[in-house]
Amino acid sequence: MPFPRILTLTLPSPYEGEGFHTRAIFGFDVLGTNGWKVMLTASIEDYIKAIYALEIEDRKASTKKLAQRLDVRMASVTGMIKHLASEGYVKHMPYRGVHLTERGRRVALDLVRRHRLIELFLSRTLALTWDELHADAEVLEHAVSDSLIERIYEYLGCPEFDPHGSPIPRKDGSVAPQPGVPLDQFPIGAKGTIAEVSDQDPEFLRYLTKLKLAIGSIIRVRERAPFNGPILLDSGSETIAIGHDAASRIRVHSGRAGGRRKSHN
C-alpha cells in the first residue's frame, strides 16, 4: 500500500528558533535501499525550495540571500548547506554560491508544484484574494498527500499557471516556459500583457490591486525616468506611475492574454 506523505514527531532540534520546527513534519523524497522513502523535514524542504527560487532569479543562491529570504541567521544557513550537501541535494563552492543537484531539483519542483496548485485551489474554491494565498500554501504544501495533489490538479482542469501567473511544474518535472521580460526592462512605447507577478510580499500584491493591475492587464510603457525614477504606464484610460523595484517584480509579454492556455482564471 502507498505510504502517506507526512509523519509528525516531536524531536529535539539543534536549529530550534532559527526557522526550524521542533515538532518536525516529514515529507518523503526518493525510495531508499530498504524500500522506505527518505524523510525530509518541512524546514529542509523550505531551504531546497528557496535555493531553487534564488537560482531562477540570480542563477545561484548565496548564503546571505538565503538568510534574508528565510529570515534566519547566516550561521544556520551555513550549517544547513553543509547538511544538504552531505545528503546530495546541493553542491556548494566557496564564492560561487549553492546549486541544487538533480536530486535536489526533483524535490524543489515537487514542492513548487504543490504550492502553486494549492494556491489555485484556494483561490477558486474559497475565493481567497491573491495576497492571501502564499502564506497558507507555504504551510499546506508540506502536509498534503501526493494523491490529493493529483486530485486537485484534475479537479482544476490540469492548469498550467497559478493565480500569480507562475507556471505550475508538471508531474514529470518539466516546466512550461514563461515568455516576456520584467516590466522595468520592457521597451518604451511598447504594449504588453501582465503575465506574472511575484507572490512573496502580500503588501506588494495589495499595492497592485489598488493600482488595478492584475494578470492579463494590458499596459503600455509611456515613459521611464532616468536614475531609477518612476515608470509611467498607460492602463485602460488611466496613467500609472510605478517604481523600478515594483516593476522588476512584474513580468510582461507582448501580445494579449488570450494566447495563454489553461490560465490561472
Short mmCIF file of the C-alpha atoms (twelve columns), coordinates in Angstrom:
data_MODEL
# 
_entry.id   MODEL 
# 
loop_
_atom_site.group_PDB 
_atom_site.id 
_atom_site.type_symbol 
_atom_site.label_atom_id 
_atom_site.label_alt_id 
_atom_site.label_comp_id 
_atom_site.label_asym_id 
_atom_site.label_seq_id 
_atom_site.Cartn_x 
_atom_site.Cartn_y 
_atom_site.Cartn_z 
_atom_site.pdbx_PDB_model_num 
ATOM 1   C CA . MET A 1   0.000   0.000  0.000   1 
ATOM 2   C CA . PRO A 2   1.233   3.556  -0.640  1 
ATOM 3   C CA . PHE A 3   2.866   5.395  2.229   1 
ATOM 4   C CA . PRO A 4   1.286   8.640  3.487   1 
ATOM 5   C CA . ARG A 5   3.267   11.760 2.667   1 
ATOM 6   C CA . ILE A 6   3.566   13.037 6.238   1 
ATOM 7   C CA . LEU A 7   4.642   11.784 9.617   1 
ATOM 8   C CA . THR A 8   4.647   14.082 12.646  1 
ATOM 9   C CA . LEU A 9   7.065   13.506 15.510  1 
ATOM 10  C CA . THR A 10  8.385   15.564 18.407  1 
ATOM 11  C CA . LEU A 11  12.168  15.752 18.219  1 
ATOM 12  C CA . PRO A 12  14.922  17.840 19.815  1 
ATOM 13  C CA . SER A 13  16.378  20.218 17.237  1 
ATOM 14  C CA . PRO A 14  19.784  21.927 17.243  1 
ATOM 15  C CA . TYR A 15  18.259  24.523 14.930  1 
ATOM 16  C CA . GLU A 16  15.288  25.406 17.155  1 
ATOM 17  C CA . GLY A 17  14.443  29.096 16.961  1 
ATOM 18  C CA . GLU A 18  16.066  29.517 13.553  1 
ATOM 19  C CA . GLY A 19  13.149  28.743 11.286  1 
ATOM 20  C CA . PHE A 20  13.208  25.018 12.084  1 
ATOM 21  C CA . HIS A 21  10.461  23.037 13.735  1 
ATOM 22  C CA . THR A 22  10.984  21.043 16.921  1 
ATOM 23  C CA . ARG A 23  7.701   19.317 16.007  1 
ATOM 24  C CA . ALA A 24  9.052   18.070 12.703  1 
ATOM 25  C CA . ILE A 25  6.768   17.401 9.750   1 
ATOM 26  C CA . PHE A 26  8.396   14.943 7.389   1 
ATOM 27  C CA . GLY A 27  7.857   14.722 3.652   1 
ATOM 28  C CA . PHE A 28  9.254   11.939 1.503   1 
ATOM 29  C CA . ASP A 29  11.982  12.129 -1.111  1 
ATOM 30  C CA . VAL A 30  13.094  9.007  -3.007  1 
ATOM 31  C CA . LEU A 31  12.993  5.308  -2.219  1 
ATOM 32  C CA . GLY A 32  15.833  4.069  -0.070  1 
ATOM 33  C CA . THR A 33  17.517  0.705  -0.412  1 
ATOM 34  C CA . ASN A 34  15.098  -0.862 2.052   1 
ATOM 35  C CA . GLY A 35  12.024  0.340  0.167   1 
ATOM 36  C CA . TRP A 36  11.195  3.149  2.596   1 
ATOM 37  C CA . LYS A 37  11.224  6.705  1.375   1 
ATOM 38  C CA . VAL A 38  13.755  9.181  2.751   1 
ATOM 39  C CA . MET A 39  12.057  11.674 5.066   1 
ATOM 40  C CA . LEU A 40  12.629  15.433 4.892   1 
ATOM 41  C CA . THR A 41  11.532  17.998 7.453   1 
ATOM 42  C CA . ALA A 42  9.419   20.940 6.365   1 
ATOM 43  C CA . SER A 43  12.368  23.215 7.138   1 
ATOM 44  C CA . ILE A 44  14.711  21.252 4.856   1 
ATOM 45  C CA . GLU A 45  12.077  21.399 2.124   1 
ATOM 46  C CA . ASP A 46  11.815  25.174 2.633   1 
ATOM 47  C CA . TYR A 47  15.573  25.519 2.145   1 
ATOM 48  C CA . ILE A 48  15.537  23.444 -1.026  1 
ATOM 49  C CA . LYS A 49  12.659  25.470 -2.462  1 
ATOM 50  C CA . ALA A 50  14.348  28.761 -1.525  1 
ATOM 51  C CA . ILE A 51  17.550  27.681 -3.288  1 
ATOM 52  C CA . TYR A 52  15.512  26.793 -6.378  1 
ATOM 53  C CA . ALA A 53  13.823  30.221 -6.365  1 
ATOM 54  C CA . LEU A 54  17.134  32.069 -5.990  1 
ATOM 55  C CA . GLU A 55  18.672  30.034 -8.803  1 
ATOM 56  C CA . ILE A 56  15.789  31.125 -11.048 1 
ATOM 57  C CA . GLU A 57  16.218  34.766 -10.019 1 
ATOM 58  C CA . ASP A 58  20.017  35.077 -9.729  1 
ATOM 59  C CA . ARG A 59  21.420  31.839 -11.233 1 
ATOM 60  C CA . LYS A 60  22.824  30.962 -7.789  1 
ATOM 61  C CA . ALA A 61  21.833  31.047 -4.126  1 
ATOM 62  C CA . SER A 62  24.237  32.864 -1.828  1 
ATOM 63  C CA . THR A 63  24.350  32.295 1.923   1 
ATOM 64  C CA . LYS A 64  23.385  35.932 2.511   1 
ATOM 65  C CA . LYS A 65  20.342  35.825 0.229   1 
ATOM 66  C CA . LEU A 66  19.174  32.523 1.684   1 
ATOM 67  C CA . ALA A 67  19.376  34.009 5.188   1 
ATOM 68  C CA . GLN A 68  17.363  37.042 4.067   1 
ATOM 69  C CA . ARG A 69  14.749  35.007 2.230   1 
ATOM 70  C CA . LEU A 70  14.204  32.550 5.090   1 
ATOM 71  C CA . ASP A 71  14.728  35.109 7.872   1 
ATOM 72  C CA . VAL A 72  17.374  33.072 9.688   1 
ATOM 73  C CA . ARG A 73  20.956  33.682 10.823  1 
ATOM 74  C CA . MET A 74  23.898  33.173 8.459   1 
ATOM 75  C CA . ALA A 75  25.353  30.524 10.776  1 
ATOM 76  C CA . SER A 76  22.160  28.470 10.484  1 
ATOM 77  C CA . VAL A 77  22.278  28.708 6.688   1 
ATOM 78  C CA . THR A 78  25.906  27.565 6.653   1 
ATOM 79  C CA . GLY A 79  25.070  24.553 8.801   1 
ATOM 80  C CA . MET A 80  22.084  23.582 6.678   1 
ATOM 81  C CA . ILE A 81  24.026  23.919 3.422   1 
ATOM 82  C CA . LYS A 82  26.644  21.515 4.757   1 
ATOM 83  C CA . HIS A 83  23.884  19.070 5.695   1 
ATOM 84  C CA . LEU A 84  22.149  19.342 2.314   1 
ATOM 85  C CA . ALA A 85  25.470  18.867 0.506   1 
ATOM 86  C CA . SER A 86  26.261  15.753 2.560   1 
ATOM 87  C CA . GLU A 87  22.849  14.316 1.620   1 
ATOM 88  C CA . GLY A 88  23.336  15.039 -2.082  1 
ATOM 89  C CA . TYR A 89  20.742  17.777 -2.515  1 
ATOM 90  C CA . VAL A 90  23.121  20.669 -3.269  1 
ATOM 91  C CA . LYS A 91  26.635  21.459 -4.417  1 
ATOM 92  C CA . HIS A 92  28.438  24.334 -2.734  1 
ATOM 93  C CA . MET A 93  31.590  26.027 -3.957  1 
ATOM 94  C CA . PRO A 94  33.078  28.941 -1.966  1 
ATOM 95  C CA . TYR A 95  32.259  32.347 -3.512  1 
ATOM 96  C CA . ARG A 96  30.133  30.672 -6.210  1 
ATOM 97  C CA . GLY A 97  27.003  30.053 -4.188  1 
ATOM 98  C CA . VAL A 98  24.828  26.993 -3.795  1 
ATOM 99  C CA . HIS A 99  23.311  24.980 -6.628  1 
ATOM 100 C CA . LEU A 100 20.780  22.166 -6.496  1 
ATOM 101 C CA . THR A 101 21.774  18.744 -7.708  1 
ATOM 102 C CA . GLU A 102 19.348  16.756 -9.843  1 
ATOM 103 C CA . ARG A 103 18.089  15.112 -6.669  1 
ATOM 104 C CA . GLY A 104 17.522  18.488 -5.016  1 
ATOM 105 C CA . ARG A 105 15.852  19.860 -8.118  1 
ATOM 106 C CA . ARG A 106 13.323  16.997 -8.137  1 
ATOM 107 C CA . VAL A 107 12.369  17.803 -4.550  1 
ATOM 108 C CA . ALA A 108 12.118  21.538 -5.326  1 
ATOM 109 C CA . LEU A 109 9.908   21.063 -8.379  1 
ATOM 110 C CA . ASP A 110 7.564   18.793 -6.446  1 
ATOM 111 C CA . LEU A 111 7.231   21.462 -3.730  1 
ATOM 112 C CA . VAL A 112 6.670   24.249 -6.250  1 
ATOM 113 C CA . ARG A 113 4.008   22.149 -8.000  1 
ATOM 114 C CA . ARG A 114 2.253   21.548 -4.666  1 
ATOM 115 C CA . HIS A 115 2.459   25.184 -3.637  1 
ATOM 116 C CA . ARG A 116 1.063   26.588 -6.868  1 
ATOM 117 C CA . LEU A 117 -1.733  24.037 -7.184  1 
ATOM 118 C CA . ILE A 118 -2.789  24.725 -3.589  1 
ATOM 119 C CA . GLU A 119 -2.798  28.469 -4.264  1 
ATOM 120 C CA . LEU A 120 -5.021  27.993 -7.301  1 
ATOM 121 C CA . PHE A 121 -7.325  25.627 -5.401  1 
ATOM 122 C CA . LEU A 122 -7.735  28.123 -2.527  1 
ATOM 123 C CA . SER A 123 -8.341  30.931 -4.998  1 
ATOM 124 C CA . ARG A 124 -11.030 29.085 -6.948  1 
ATOM 125 C CA . THR A 125 -12.833 27.245 -4.162  1 
ATOM 126 C CA . LEU A 126 -12.594 29.717 -1.262  1 
ATOM 127 C CA . ALA A 127 -12.252 32.917 -3.304  1 
ATOM 128 C CA . LEU A 128 -9.149  33.987 -1.395  1 
ATOM 129 C CA . THR A 129 -7.527  37.089 -2.874  1 
ATOM 130 C CA . TRP A 130 -4.077  36.731 -4.431  1 
ATOM 131 C CA . ASP A 131 -2.375  38.425 -1.469  1 
ATOM 132 C CA . GLU A 132 -3.828  35.815 0.952   1 
ATOM 133 C CA . LEU A 133 -2.714  32.657 -0.844  1 
ATOM 134 C CA . HIS A 134 1.024   32.372 -0.356  1 
ATOM 135 C CA . ALA A 135 1.214   32.040 3.445   1 
ATOM 136 C CA . ASP A 136 -1.409  29.278 3.631   1 
ATOM 137 C CA . ALA A 137 0.104   27.396 0.692   1 
ATOM 138 C CA . GLU A 138 3.510   27.537 2.426   1 
ATOM 139 C CA . VAL A 139 2.040   25.504 5.296   1 
ATOM 140 C CA . LEU A 140 -0.184  23.139 3.322   1 
ATOM 141 C CA . GLU A 141 2.422   22.157 0.728   1 
ATOM 142 C CA . HIS A 142 4.213   20.026 3.362   1 
ATOM 143 C CA . ALA A 143 1.094   18.255 4.612   1 
ATOM 144 C CA . VAL A 144 -0.994  17.310 1.577   1 
ATOM 145 C CA . SER A 145 -0.638  13.778 0.211   1 
ATOM 146 C CA . ASP A 146 0.594   13.060 -3.306  1 
ATOM 147 C CA . SER A 147 -2.754  11.521 -4.251  1 
ATOM 148 C CA . LEU A 148 -4.685  14.574 -3.074  1 
ATOM 149 C CA . ILE A 149 -2.415  16.895 -5.047  1 
ATOM 150 C CA . GLU A 150 -3.173  14.910 -8.204  1 
ATOM 151 C CA . ARG A 151 -6.906  15.015 -7.415  1 
ATOM 152 C CA . ILE A 152 -6.648  18.793 -7.027  1 
ATOM 153 C CA . TYR A 153 -4.782  19.005 -10.348 1 
ATOM 154 C CA . GLU A 154 -7.515  17.068 -12.139 1 
ATOM 155 C CA . TYR A 155 -10.308 18.952 -10.353 1 
ATOM 156 C CA . LEU A 156 -8.838  22.270 -11.517 1 
ATOM 157 C CA . GLY A 157 -8.721  21.085 -15.116 1 
ATOM 158 C CA . CYS A 158 -4.984  20.381 -15.363 1 
ATOM 159 C CA . PRO A 159 -3.941  24.056 -15.127 1 
ATOM 160 C CA . GLU A 160 -0.622  25.410 -16.361 1 
ATOM 161 C CA . PHE A 161 -0.436  28.642 -14.324 1 
ATOM 162 C CA . ASP A 162 -1.157  29.657 -10.748 1 
ATOM 163 C CA . PRO A 163 -3.086  32.809 -9.638  1 
ATOM 164 C CA . HIS A 164 0.097   34.899 -9.841  1 
ATOM 165 C CA . GLY A 165 0.796   33.763 -13.404 1 
ATOM 166 C CA . SER A 166 3.667   31.426 -12.463 1 
ATOM 167 C CA . PRO A 167 3.928   28.148 -14.406 1 
ATOM 168 C CA . ILE A 168 2.945   25.001 -12.482 1 
ATOM 169 C CA . PRO A 169 5.576   22.268 -12.875 1 
ATOM 170 C CA . ARG A 170 4.206   19.114 -14.466 1 
ATOM 171 C CA . LYS A 171 4.280   15.793 -12.660 1 
ATOM 172 C CA . ASP A 172 7.320   14.729 -14.716 1 
ATOM 173 C CA . GLY A 173 9.233   17.800 -13.508 1 
ATOM 174 C CA . SER A 174 9.063   19.789 -16.740 1 
ATOM 175 C CA . VAL A 175 8.028   23.441 -16.558 1 
ATOM 176 C CA . ALA A 176 6.316   25.486 -19.263 1 
ATOM 177 C CA . PRO A 177 8.462   28.424 -20.427 1 
ATOM 178 C CA . GLN A 178 7.299   31.818 -19.230 1 
ATOM 179 C CA . PRO A 179 7.503   34.388 -22.052 1 
ATOM 180 C CA . GLY A 180 8.245   38.041 -21.564 1 
ATOM 181 C CA . VAL A 181 10.594  40.231 -19.537 1 
ATOM 182 C CA . PRO A 182 10.454  42.193 -16.277 1 
ATOM 183 C CA . LEU A 183 8.420   45.381 -16.648 1 
ATOM 184 C CA . ASP A 184 11.406  47.588 -15.802 1 
ATOM 185 C CA . GLN A 185 13.087  46.225 -18.966 1 
ATOM 186 C CA . PHE A 186 10.041  46.437 -21.249 1 
ATOM 187 C CA . PRO A 187 10.579  48.828 -24.206 1 
ATOM 188 C CA . ILE A 188 9.246   52.377 -24.022 1 
ATOM 189 C CA . GLY A 189 6.170   52.746 -26.227 1 
ATOM 190 C CA . ALA A 190 5.535   49.004 -26.331 1 
ATOM 191 C CA . LYS A 191 2.207   47.459 -25.366 1 
ATOM 192 C CA . GLY A 192 2.086   44.207 -23.454 1 
ATOM 193 C CA . THR A 193 0.156   41.957 -21.075 1 
ATOM 194 C CA . ILE A 194 0.996   41.311 -17.442 1 
ATOM 195 C CA . ALA A 195 1.856   37.604 -17.338 1 
ATOM 196 C CA . GLU A 196 3.333   37.022 -13.871 1 
ATOM 197 C CA . VAL A 197 3.898   38.822 -10.575 1 
ATOM 198 C CA . SER A 198 5.964   37.901 -7.525  1 
ATOM 199 C CA . ASP A 199 3.911   36.321 -4.738  1 
ATOM 200 C CA . GLN A 200 6.472   36.804 -1.943  1 
ATOM 201 C CA . ASP A 201 5.080   40.048 -0.488  1 
ATOM 202 C CA . PRO A 202 1.329   40.396 0.206   1 
ATOM 203 C CA . GLU A 203 1.730   44.181 0.592   1 
ATOM 204 C CA . PHE A 204 3.058   44.339 -2.968  1 
ATOM 205 C CA . LEU A 205 0.059   42.376 -4.247  1 
ATOM 206 C CA . ARG A 206 -2.333  44.674 -2.385  1 
ATOM 207 C CA . TYR A 207 -0.497  47.620 -3.955  1 
ATOM 208 C CA . LEU A 208 -1.070  46.177 -7.432  1 
ATOM 209 C CA . THR A 209 -4.744  45.642 -6.607  1 
ATOM 210 C CA . LYS A 210 -5.028  49.309 -5.621  1 
ATOM 211 C CA . LEU A 211 -3.462  50.241 -8.982  1 
ATOM 212 C CA . LYS A 212 -5.967  47.908 -10.706 1 
ATOM 213 C CA . LEU A 213 -3.143  45.836 -12.188 1 
ATOM 214 C CA . ALA A 214 -3.690  42.078 -12.442 1 
ATOM 215 C CA . ILE A 215 -2.721  39.053 -14.521 1 
ATOM 216 C CA . GLY A 216 -3.975  39.773 -18.029 1 
ATOM 217 C CA . SER A 217 -3.958  43.566 -17.661 1 
ATOM 218 C CA . ILE A 218 -2.845  45.279 -20.867 1 
ATOM 219 C CA . ILE A 219 -0.366  48.105 -20.345 1 
ATOM 220 C CA . ARG A 220 1.814   50.415 -22.432 1 
ATOM 221 C CA . VAL A 221 5.080   51.876 -21.174 1 
ATOM 222 C CA . ARG A 222 4.781   55.608 -21.749 1 
ATOM 223 C CA . GLU A 223 7.965   56.849 -20.091 1 
ATOM 224 C CA . ARG A 224 10.864  55.617 -17.961 1 
ATOM 225 C CA . ALA A 225 12.519  58.327 -15.875 1 
ATOM 226 C CA . PRO A 226 16.334  58.203 -15.602 1 
ATOM 227 C CA . PHE A 227 18.280  57.275 -12.452 1 
ATOM 228 C CA . ASN A 228 15.747  54.619 -11.414 1 
ATOM 229 C CA . GLY A 229 12.933  57.131 -11.442 1 
ATOM 230 C CA . PRO A 230 9.281   56.121 -11.848 1 
ATOM 231 C CA . ILE A 231 7.921   54.292 -14.861 1 
ATOM 232 C CA . LEU A 232 4.724   55.719 -16.372 1 
ATOM 233 C CA . LEU A 233 2.223   53.179 -17.679 1 
ATOM 234 C CA . ASP A 234 -0.988  53.531 -19.640 1 
ATOM 235 C CA . SER A 235 -3.531  51.022 -18.343 1 
ATOM 236 C CA . GLY A 236 -7.005  51.385 -19.796 1 
ATOM 237 C CA . SER A 237 -7.917  55.048 -19.513 1 
ATOM 238 C CA . GLU A 238 -5.514  55.686 -16.617 1 
ATOM 239 C CA . THR A 239 -1.848  56.626 -16.365 1 
ATOM 240 C CA . ILE A 240 0.012   54.902 -13.528 1 
ATOM 241 C CA . ALA A 241 3.406   55.715 -12.011 1 
ATOM 242 C CA . ILE A 242 5.253   52.701 -10.638 1 
ATOM 243 C CA . GLY A 243 8.726   52.392 -9.123  1 
ATOM 244 C CA . HIS A 244 11.577  50.315 -10.541 1 
ATOM 245 C CA . ASP A 245 11.555  47.877 -7.622  1 
ATOM 246 C CA . ALA A 246 7.854   47.135 -8.098  1 
ATOM 247 C CA . ALA A 247 8.259   46.946 -11.887 1 
ATOM 248 C CA . SER A 248 11.085  44.398 -11.528 1 
ATOM 249 C CA . ARG A 249 8.616   42.031 -9.812  1 
ATOM 250 C CA . ILE A 250 6.160   42.126 -12.744 1 
ATOM 251 C CA . ARG A 251 6.675   40.087 -15.899 1 
ATOM 252 C CA . VAL A 252 5.169   41.352 -19.163 1 
ATOM 253 C CA . HIS A 253 4.934   39.779 -22.587 1 
ATOM 254 C CA . SER A 254 3.969   41.377 -25.882 1 
ATOM 255 C CA . GLY A 255 0.542   40.372 -27.137 1 
ATOM 256 C CA . ARG A 256 -2.759  39.661 -25.413 1 
ATOM 257 C CA . ALA A 257 -3.675  37.293 -22.610 1 
ATOM 258 C CA . GLY A 258 -5.852  35.153 -24.863 1 
ATOM 259 C CA . GLY A 259 -2.815  33.250 -26.105 1 
ATOM 260 C CA . ARG A 260 -2.196  31.611 -22.722 1 
ATOM 261 C CA . ARG A 261 -3.582  28.098 -22.350 1 
ATOM 262 C CA . LYS A 262 -5.249  26.830 -19.179 1 
ATOM 263 C CA . SER A 263 -4.582  30.042 -17.336 1 
ATOM 264 C CA . HIS A 264 -4.987  30.996 -13.708 1 
ATOM 265 C CA . ASN A 265 -8.575  32.172 -14.022 1 
# 
